[in-house]
Structure formats: structure tokens, C-alpha cells
Amino acid sequence: MVRQFGLCLLLSSFAIANCAMLSVKAPLAMAEDSSAKALSFKMESLDGKPVELKKYAGKVVLIVNVASQCGLTGQYQGLQKIFEQYKDKGLVVLGFPCNQFGKQEPGTSQEISEFCKKNYGVTFDMFQKVDVNGDQACELYRHLTSLDAQPKGKGKISWNFEKFLINRKGEVVARFTPQTEPEDKQILAAIEKELAAK
């Protein structure tokens, strides 16, 4: 009787331990799934065509909210430069115009396209104007800002030209402030690290 009771107690302990292990592992799995969701959205290109972001799966993706009349607009040049430098290795840059910061992106899609090509020779993919903060924020940016991607961390977009880096698995691996230039050594190191990962 004592032996059977001891056996039951031992089995109960294993069951509790297994449940505890599962409860610890489950949030980690959910977090990984959450961070890998960034390419699950459908957006609209600057010329009005629907684009499934999953088409960029397997690439290293740099997502940037952009504006044409900002003190940081010159960063278009750096974005184009790193795109040209690394595109053959698997980097894509995605620009999302936004007019929420000082009304610095007032133009139409055609005006934005012409401005980017004429002034900075932009050839990376550009998308329709979106909101990145607030009640009207697009689902992509609601997702991106919910993640604790370092070094910036989670929370609202602070200004034009914030940058999110996504690895080949579709996971958000870094977030950089607007003031961090595209050719900053921290961004380049992060890009090169992800491009090297197969």
C-alpha cells in the first residue's frame, strides 16, 4: 500500500514537472511565432498593386517609414546605397511613406515616386502611404511596434526613418532610431550578420 502510494506520488511529481516545463516553453514558442509574423501582411505598392510581403521570405528585409520633406529625407541616399551594395546577397529595402510626423509626406503616390527617383535614384520597393501610429495604424506597423526589437525596443514610431530589420526566417531581429543613418556601422553589421545566415 505504501509502495503504491509512493509510486502514485512519484508519477504525480513527473506530471507536474512536465506541465511546468510546457508552461515555460509555450510563451517562448508564441514569442518566436509573433516575431516571425512580419511578412504575413498584404500591402499596396506605390503604383497601387497588392503585394504579399511573404514574397520577401528568405531575404533580409529592412523596413523604413519614409517622408519627402523631413530633415532626415537625405537618408534615402543611404538606403539606396546599401540596397545596391547588398541586393545581390539577398537584402531588400521596403519604404513606407507616412504623413504623421509634421505632415512631411503630403504628396500623392505619383509625386512621391517621382521625387524619390529624381532626387535619390530610388529603385528599392516603395509602398502606398500608411499610418504607423494611432487608431489608423496599418496592421504591419501595429505588429512591428509591438515587438521588443533592440536596440530601440517596442513602442510607437518616434519619427520618420525608423528602421526594422527582418532576417531570412521572417523574424524581426533589430529596430533602429530615425537618427541612425542607413550606413551606420551598427546597421551594416546587423545586415551582414543576417545575410551570412543561410
Buried (B, 14 or more C-beta within 10 A) or exposed (E): EEEEEEEEEEEEEEEEEEEEEEEEEEEEEEEEEBBBBBBBBEBBBBEEEEBEBEEBBBBBBBBBBBBBBBBBBEBBBBBBBBBBEBBEEBBBBBBBBBBBBEEBBEBEBEEBBEBBEEEBEBEBBBBBBBBBBEEEBBEBBBBBBBBEBEEBEEEEBEBBBBBBBBBBBBBBBBBBEBEBBBBBEEBBEBBEBBBEEE
